[in-house]
Amino acid sequence: MRIQVLPVAALAILLVACGGGAKPVAATPTSKAADAGDIKITGDAASPVNKIAISAIADLQKYWTDEYPKLYGSDYKPVEGGFYA
């Protein structure tokens, strides 16, 4: 009888340990996407792939403009030298 109870007890302990608890809450974006119009690239800016790249660069620049001062205590300096398609 003990041999049959042991696997059931082990399964019950495993389920209790792995299940339940607080469910994680997904972060809600607090800001809108950055304005990609601020990003200038040298090359074909009309290409669909380059439009995606411009949008990603704008988002990264906005993120670091907001977060860099919180982390490092000084202003973020945007990328210099330009972007090339």
C-alpha positions as CSV (number, residue, x, y, z in Angstrom):
1,M,0.0,0.0,0.0
2,R,2.8,2.4,0.8
3,I,4.4,1.9,-2.7
4,Q,1.1,3.0,-4.3
5,V,0.7,6.1,-2.1
6,L,4.3,7.3,-2.7
7,P,3.8,8.2,-6.4
8,V,0.5,9.8,-5.8
9,A,1.9,11.9,-2.9
10,A,4.9,12.9,-5.1
11,L,2.6,13.9,-7.9
12,A,0.5,16.0,-5.6
13,I,3.5,17.8,-4.2
14,L,4.9,18.4,-7.7
15,L,1.5,19.9,-8.8
16,V,1.3,22.1,-5.7
17,A,4.8,23.4,-6.1
18,C,4.6,24.1,-9.8
19,G,1.0,25.5,-10.1
20,G,-0.9,28.3,-8.6
21,G,0.6,31.4,-7.2
22,A,0.4,34.9,-8.6
23,K,0.1,35.1,-12.4
24,P,2.6,37.4,-14.1
25,V,1.2,40.6,-15.5
26,A,2.3,41.7,-18.9
27,A,3.8,45.1,-19.0
28,T,1.6,47.7,-20.7
29,P,3.4,50.1,-23.0
30,T,3.4,53.6,-21.5
31,S,4.5,55.5,-24.5
32,K,3.8,55.6,-28.2
33,A,6.3,54.7,-30.9
34,A,8.9,57.2,-31.6
35,D,8.5,59.5,-34.6
36,A,10.4,58.0,-37.4
37,G,10.4,61.3,-39.2
38,D,13.3,62.4,-37.0
39,I,15.6,59.7,-38.4
40,K,17.4,60.5,-41.6
41,I,19.2,57.9,-43.6
42,T,21.5,58.1,-46.6
43,G,20.2,55.8,-49.3
44,D,16.8,54.6,-50.3
45,A,14.5,55.5,-47.4
46,A,11.5,54.4,-49.4
47,S,12.5,50.7,-49.4
48,P,10.1,48.6,-47.2
49,V,13.1,47.1,-45.3
50,N,14.6,50.5,-44.7
51,K,11.3,51.8,-43.5
52,I,11.3,49.1,-40.8
53,A,14.9,49.9,-40.0
54,I,14.1,53.6,-39.6
55,S,11.2,52.8,-37.3
56,A,13.4,50.5,-35.2
57,I,16.1,53.1,-35.0
58,A,13.6,55.8,-33.9
59,D,12.2,53.5,-31.2
60,L,15.7,52.7,-29.9
61,Q,16.7,56.4,-29.9
62,K,13.5,57.3,-28.0
63,Y,14.0,54.4,-25.5
64,W,17.6,55.4,-24.7
65,T,16.7,59.1,-24.5
66,D,14.1,58.2,-21.8
67,E,16.0,55.4,-19.9
68,Y,19.7,56.5,-20.1
69,P,19.4,59.3,-17.6
70,K,17.7,57.0,-15.1
71,L,20.4,54.4,-15.4
72,Y,23.5,56.5,-15.8
73,G,22.7,60.0,-14.5
74,S,23.5,61.9,-17.6
75,D,21.8,62.7,-20.9
76,Y,21.8,60.3,-23.8
77,K,23.8,61.4,-26.8
78,P,22.1,60.3,-30.0
79,V,24.1,58.4,-32.6
80,E,26.3,60.6,-34.6
81,G,27.6,60.2,-38.2
82,G,24.3,59.3,-39.7
83,F,22.6,56.1,-40.8
84,Y,23.1,54.4,-44.2
85,A,20.8,52.2,-46.1
